[in-house]
Amino acid sequence: MSEAVSPLATPFPPLPAIAGVTPRIARAGYKDWGRCDLTYVELAEGTAVAGVFTRNVCCSSEVDLGRQNIVQGKARALVVNAGNSNAFTGYRGREAVEAIMDQIATHLGCERDQVFVSSTGVIGVPLPKDKAHAGIEAALLAPPCSWEEAAHTIGTTDTFAKGTMATAVVGDKTVTLAAIIKGSGMIAPDMATMLGYVFTDAAVSPAFLQQCLSAANMRTFSCITVDSDTSTSDTVLAFATGKAGNAPIASFDDPGADAFAAALEQVCRDLAHLVVKDGEGAQKFIAITVSGAVSDESARKVGLSIGNSPLVKTAIAGEDANWGRVVMAVGKAGEPADRDRLSIGFGGTWAAREGQPLADYDEAPVAAHLKGREVSIEVDLGMGDGRATVWTCDLTHGYISINADYRS
């Protein structure tokens, strides 16, 4: 964790224990730092799992094996290594992951494909098998830890621990979701160095859990960007232990299915926002709402074009109401748009409507809005009913400093 905490940081909330989930942490020593860097989460037998993974073709062996393992739909354990991404490490990296899976599977007496592994940190350095083995042995003997401790342990350049929770009524039972995430830079999830984990005591079939997570991902994690870079390691996993005692949810026809899906999406949205608020060097949290697109997906792509624009992001950092840069970003998105229908606003104040600057446009309220920590940009394409919201942060000198010194 960085010593300089983001000005957008929020306190870690009190998260409840989830029946059937036991987190532990240990120090494997992947880097020369005086902190725990290995997280081990043991899961009850019968736990369902779903996941979304990076589409970066230079992904890690952890991602490759995770994609393979997710098909069978069950999980007994999760291991997260911080400080080394184990990506672009060839057969040695894969052997390291398989050794971890074998070690845990032997301990639990389960199939190897029920053990999920994630790693995050520097690319191109094979994960040291001896350190991983010793770290896991230490974790197996460690007492259960809090969610906040686990959230700190999975972090790298993060400046604060990130977590959230939600509940839902399913039939006559209340189910609980608790979730943690790490992420600060190399953030432009295309999923489906962001790692997120959701744990719930709900009884949910693996197929329905996957359906809900994939849908939530498209409206949350795949709608954020810090720097337009999609990590080699991006992974979000959801685990459902079934310990709440509700009648299992297998489709949206089942009682409480809508409530569970809404709670899962809310948790994913909370986590996504926390990652943006910890964007490397970030000083402002930016919400970009695009309406009037030909489809929701088109609106999302336009929003990401704006959110990924260095010119837009630096203008916000400088509190400059330069809406011409938003026009540029809309035009380069490659999506249907018409300059003569385009409207742009900041914080609810329209600067241009239907392709022209407003004659009575007053920049003063916009300038005041841009001085705040939370900034909104509104874009109406005037083409259809599609809409989406994308979240990003500003681009400051801090981003350069953090990434120029990342390996030192």
C-alpha positions in Angstrom: 0.0 0.0 0.0 1.2 3.5 -0.8 1.9 5.9 2.1 0.1 8.8 0.3 -3.6 8.1 0.6 -5.9 9.2 -2.2 -8.0 12.3 -1.4 -10.9 10.3 -2.7 -10.4 7.5 -0.2 -13.3 6.1 1.8 -12.9 4.3 5.2 -13.1 0.6 5.0 -16.6 -0.4 6.1 -17.4 -3.1 8.6 -18.0 -6.3 6.6 -19.7 -9.3 8.1 -18.3 -12.8 8.2 -19.8 -15.0 5.5 -20.7 -18.5 6.5 -18.5 -21.0 4.7 -15.7 -18.5 4.0 -12.5 -18.3 6.1 -9.8 -15.8 5.0 -6.2 -15.9 6.2 -3.1 -14.0 5.3 0.7 -14.6 5.5 4.0 -13.1 4.3 5.5 -14.9 1.4 8.1 -12.2 0.8 7.5 -11.7 -3.0 9.0 -8.2 -2.6 11.2 -6.6 0.0 8.4 -5.1 2.1 7.4 -5.5 5.7 3.8 -6.7 5.1 1.7 -9.7 4.3 1.4 -10.4 0.6 -0.4 -13.8 0.4 -4.1 -14.2 1.0 -5.7 -17.6 1.4 -9.5 -18.0 1.5 -10.9 -21.5 2.3 -14.4 -22.2 1.1 -17.0 -24.7 2.2 -17.6 -27.8 0.2 -20.2 -27.2 -2.5 -19.4 -23.6 -3.0 -20.4 -22.3 -6.4 -18.1 -20.0 -8.4 -18.4 -17.7 -11.4 -15.8 -15.4 -12.9 -14.9 -12.9 -15.6 -11.3 -12.5 -16.8 -9.2 -10.1 -18.8 -9.2 -10.3 -22.6 -5.5 -9.2 -22.7 -3.9 -11.9 -24.9 -0.7 -11.7 -22.9 -2.5 -12.8 -19.8 -1.0 -14.8 -16.9 -1.2 -18.5 -16.3 -3.4 -17.7 -13.3 -6.0 -16.3 -15.8 -5.6 -19.2 -18.2 -6.1 -21.8 -15.5 -8.9 -19.8 -13.9 -10.8 -19.8 -17.2 -10.4 -23.6 -17.4 -11.4 -24.2 -13.8 -14.5 -22.0 -13.8 -16.2 -24.4 -16.2 -16.8 -27.0 -13.6 -18.5 -24.4 -11.3 -17.2 -25.4 -7.9 -14.5 -23.9 -5.6 -12.8 -24.8 -2.4 -10.1 -22.2 -2.1 -8.7 -18.9 -3.4 -5.0 -17.8 -3.2 -4.0 -14.2 -4.1 -0.3 -13.3 -4.5 0.7 -9.6 -4.3 3.9 -8.1 -5.7 4.4 -10.4 -8.6 1.9 -10.8 -11.5 3.6 -14.0 -12.8 2.5 -12.8 -16.3 4.7 -13.4 -19.4 6.7 -16.0 -17.5 6.2 -19.1 -19.7 6.2 -22.6 -18.4 7.9 -21.6 -15.1 5.0 -19.3 -14.3 2.5 -22.0 -15.1 4.4 -24.6 -13.0 4.3 -22.2 -10.0 0.5 -21.8 -10.3 0.0 -25.6 -10.6 2.2 -26.2 -7.6 0.1 -23.8 -5.5 -3.1 -25.6 -6.7 -1.6 -29.0 -5.9 -0.5 -27.9 -2.5 -3.9 -26.6 -1.5 -5.8 -29.5 -3.1 -3.7 -32.0 -1.1 -4.4 -30.0 2.1 -8.2 -29.9 1.5 -8.6 -33.2 -0.2 -10.3 -31.7 -3.2 -9.8 -31.6 -6.9 -7.1 -29.3 -8.2 -9.5 -27.4 -10.5 -11.4 -26.2 -7.4 -8.4 -24.0 -6.4 -8.3 -20.6 -7.9 -5.1 -18.5 -8.0 -4.6 -14.8 -8.8 -1.3 -12.8 -8.8 -0.7 -9.1 -9.2 2.4 -7.0 -9.5 5.4 -6.8 -11.8 5.2 -8.5 -15.2 7.9 -10.8 -16.5 9.2 -12.3 -13.2 8.3 -15.9 -12.5 6.6 -16.4 -9.2 9.1 -18.0 -6.8 7.8 -21.5 -6.0 9.7 -21.7 -2.8 8.3 -18.5 -1.4 4.8 -19.4 -2.5 5.0 -22.8 -0.9 6.3 -21.4 2.4 3.7 -18.6 2.3 0.9 -21.0 1.9 2.2 -23.2 4.7 2.2 -20.1 6.9 -1.3 -19.1 5.8 -2.7 -22.5 6.6 -1.4 -22.1 10.2 -2.5 -18.5 10.6 -5.7 -17.5 12.4 -8.6 -16.2 10.4 -8.2 -12.5 9.5 -10.6 -9.6 8.9 -11.8 -8.6 5.5 -9.9 -5.3 5.9 -6.7 -7.2 6.5 -7.4 -9.4 3.4 -8.1 -6.3 1.3 -4.8 -4.7 2.4 -2.9 -7.8 1.6 -4.0 -8.1 -2.0 -3.1 -4.5 -2.8 0.0 -3.2 -4.6 0.0 0.5 -5.5 -3.4 0.9 -3.8 -3.5 3.7 -1.3 -6.4 2.3 0.7 -8.2 -1.0 1.4 -11.4 -1.4 -0.6 -14.5 -3.4 0.4 -18.3 -3.3 0.4 -21.3 -5.4 1.3 -25.0 -5.8 0.5 -27.9 -8.0 1.5 -30.9 -9.4 -0.3 -34.1 -11.2 0.7 -34.4 -14.5 -1.0 -37.7 -16.3 -0.1 -37.8 -16.2 3.7 -34.0 -15.8 4.1 -31.7 -12.8 4.1 -28.5 -13.5 2.2 -25.3 -11.4 2.6 -22.6 -10.4 0.2 -19.2 -9.2 1.2 -16.5 -8.2 -1.3 -13.0 -6.8 -1.6 -11.0 -5.5 -4.5 -7.5 -4.2 -5.4 -6.7 -1.8 -8.3 -5.2 1.6 -8.8 -3.4 1.7 -12.2 -3.4 -0.4 -15.4 -7.2 -0.1 -15.2 -9.4 -0.4 -18.2 -11.1 -3.8 -17.6 -12.1 -5.5 -20.8 -13.5 -8.6 -19.3 -14.9 -9.6 -19.6 -3.8 -5.1 -12.4 -7.6 -5.3 -11.0 -8.5 -8.3 -8.8 -12.0 -8.5 -7.2 -13.7 -11.1 -5.1 -17.3 -11.4 -4.0 -18.4 -13.8 -1.3 -22.0 -14.7 -0.4 -23.8 -17.2 1.7 -26.6 -17.5 -0.8 -27.4 -20.8 -2.5 -27.0 -20.1 -6.2 -26.4 -22.4 -9.1 -23.0 -21.8 -10.8 -24.8 -21.1 -14.1 -27.1 -18.4 -12.6 -24.2 -16.9 -10.6 -22.2 -16.6 -13.9 -25.2 -15.1 -15.7 -25.6 -12.4 -13.0 -21.9 -11.7 -12.7 -21.4 -11.3 -16.5 -24.4 -8.9 -16.7 -23.2 -6.9 -13.7 -19.7 -6.7 -15.1 -20.8 -5.0 -18.3 -22.5 -2.2 -16.3 -19.8 -1.8 -13.7 -16.2 -3.1 -14.1 -16.3 -2.8 -17.9 -17.5 0.9 -17.5 -14.4 2.2 -15.6 -11.0 3.4 -16.7 -8.0 5.0 -15.1 -5.5 4.9 -17.9 -6.9 2.9 -20.8 -4.6 0.0 -20.0 -6.1 -3.5 -19.7 -4.1 -5.6 -17.3 -2.7 -9.1 -18.0 -4.3 -10.3 -14.7 -7.8 -8.7 -14.4 -10.0 -11.2 -12.6 -13.3 -10.9 -10.7 -14.6 -14.1 -9.0 -17.9 -14.6 -7.1 -18.3 -17.4 -4.6 -21.6 -18.6 -3.2 -21.4 -21.1 -0.3 -25.1 -21.8 0.1 -25.0 -21.6 3.9 -27.8 -19.0 4.1 -30.3 -21.9 3.7 -32.4 -20.3 1.0 -34.0 -22.3 -1.7 -31.3 -22.5 -4.4 -31.6 -19.8 -7.1 -31.2 -21.3 -10.6 -33.1 -18.7 -12.8 -34.9 -15.4 -12.7 -38.1 -17.3 -12.2 -37.0 -18.3 -8.7 -38.1 -16.3 -5.7 -35.6 -13.6 -4.7 -33.5 -14.0 -7.9 -34.1 -10.3 -9.0 -33.1 -9.1 -5.5 -29.9 -11.2 -5.5 -28.9 -10.0 -8.9 -29.5 -6.4 -7.9 -27.4 -6.9 -4.7 -24.6 -8.4 -6.7 -24.6 -5.6 -9.3 -24.6 -3.0 -6.5 -21.5 -4.7 -4.9 -19.8 -4.7 -8.2 -20.6 -1.0 -8.8 -19.3 -0.1 -5.4 -16.0 -1.9 -6.0 -15.6 -0.4 -9.5 -16.1 3.1 -8.1 -13.5 2.5 -5.3 -10.9 1.4 -7.9 -11.4 4.7 -9.8 -11.3 6.7 -6.6 -7.8 5.2 -6.0 -6.7 5.8 -9.6 -3.0 6.5 -9.5 -2.5 10.2 -8.8 -6.3 10.8 -8.9 -7.7 14.0 -7.4 -11.2 13.9 -9.0 -13.8 11.2 -9.6 -15.5 11.7 -12.9 -18.9 10.3 -14.0 -19.6 10.5 -17.7 -23.3 10.0 -18.7 -24.0 9.4 -22.4 -27.6 9.4 -23.6 -29.2 9.6 -27.0 -27.0 6.8 -28.5 -28.1 4.2 -31.0 -27.7 1.5 -28.3 -26.5 1.1 -24.8 -23.3 -0.5 -26.0 -22.6 2.4 -28.3 -23.2 4.8 -25.4 -20.7 2.9 -23.3 -18.0 3.0 -26.1 -18.5 6.8 -26.5 -18.2 7.2 -22.7 -15.0 5.2 -22.6 -13.6 7.3 -25.5 -14.2 10.4 -23.3 -12.9 8.7 -20.1 -9.7 7.5 -21.8 -8.9 10.8 -23.4 -5.7 12.3 -21.8 -6.8 15.8 -23.1 -10.2 15.5 -21.3 -8.6 14.1 -18.1 -5.9 16.7 -17.9 -8.5 19.5 -18.5 -10.5 18.2 -15.5 -7.3 18.0 -13.5 -6.7 21.7 -14.3 -10.3 22.5 -13.6 -10.6 23.8 -17.2 -14.1 23.7 -18.7 -12.8 22.9 -22.1 -15.8 21.1 -23.6 -14.2 21.1 -27.0 -12.1 18.2 -25.9 -15.3 16.3 -25.1 -16.4 17.0 -28.7 -13.2 15.6 -30.0 -13.5 12.4 -27.8 -17.0 11.8 -29.0 -16.0 12.2 -32.6 -13.0 9.7 -32.4 -15.1 7.0 -30.7 -16.0 5.3 -34.0 -19.7 5.2 -33.0 -22.7 6.8 -34.7 -22.8 10.5 -33.9 -23.9 13.7 -35.5 -22.1 16.9 -34.7 -25.3 18.9 -35.4 -27.2 16.9 -32.7 -24.5 16.8 -30.1 -25.1 18.4 -26.6 -22.5 18.6 -23.9 -22.7 19.7 -20.2 -20.8 19.7 -16.9 -22.5 19.3 -13.6 -26.0 19.8 -15.1 -25.1 23.0 -16.9 -25.3 22.7 -20.7 -22.4 24.3 -22.6 -23.5 23.3 -26.1 -26.9 22.1 -27.4 -27.6 20.4 -30.8 -24.2 21.2 -32.3 -23.8 24.8 -31.2 -22.5 26.7 -28.1 -25.3 28.2 -26.1 -25.5 31.9 -26.6 -26.2 32.5 -22.9 -23.7 29.9 -21.7 -22.3 31.0 -18.3 -19.0 29.2 -17.5 -19.1 30.3 -13.8 -21.2 27.4 -12.4 -19.2 25.0 -14.5 -15.9 26.3 -13.2 -17.3 26.0 -9.6 -18.4 22.4 -10.3 -14.9 21.5 -11.6 -13.3 22.6 -8.4 -15.0 19.8 -6.5 -13.8 16.3 -6.0 -16.6 14.7 -7.9 -17.2 15.9 -11.5 -20.0 14.9 -13.9 -20.0 15.2 -17.7 -23.2 14.9 -19.6 -23.4 14.0 -23.3 -26.5 13.7 -25.4 -25.9 12.4 -28.9 -29.5 12.9 -30.1 -29.5 9.7 -32.1 -31.6 7.2 -30.2 -32.5 5.7 -26.8 -29.1 4.2 -25.8 -27.5 5.3 -22.6 -24.6 4.4 -20.3 -22.5 5.8 -17.5 -18.8 5.4 -17.4 -16.5 6.4 -14.5 -12.9 7.6 -14.6 -10.5 10.0 -12.8 -8.4 12.9 -13.8 -4.8 12.6 -15.0 -2.2 14.4 -12.9 1.6 14.5 -12.4 1.1 11.9 -9.7 0.3 9.2 -12.2 3.6 9.8 -13.9 5.6 9.8 -10.7 4.0 6.5 -9.5 4.6 4.6 -12.7 8.0 6.0 -13.5 9.2 4.6 -10.1 7.0 1.4 -10.1 9.9 -1.1 -10.1 12.3 0.8 -7.9 
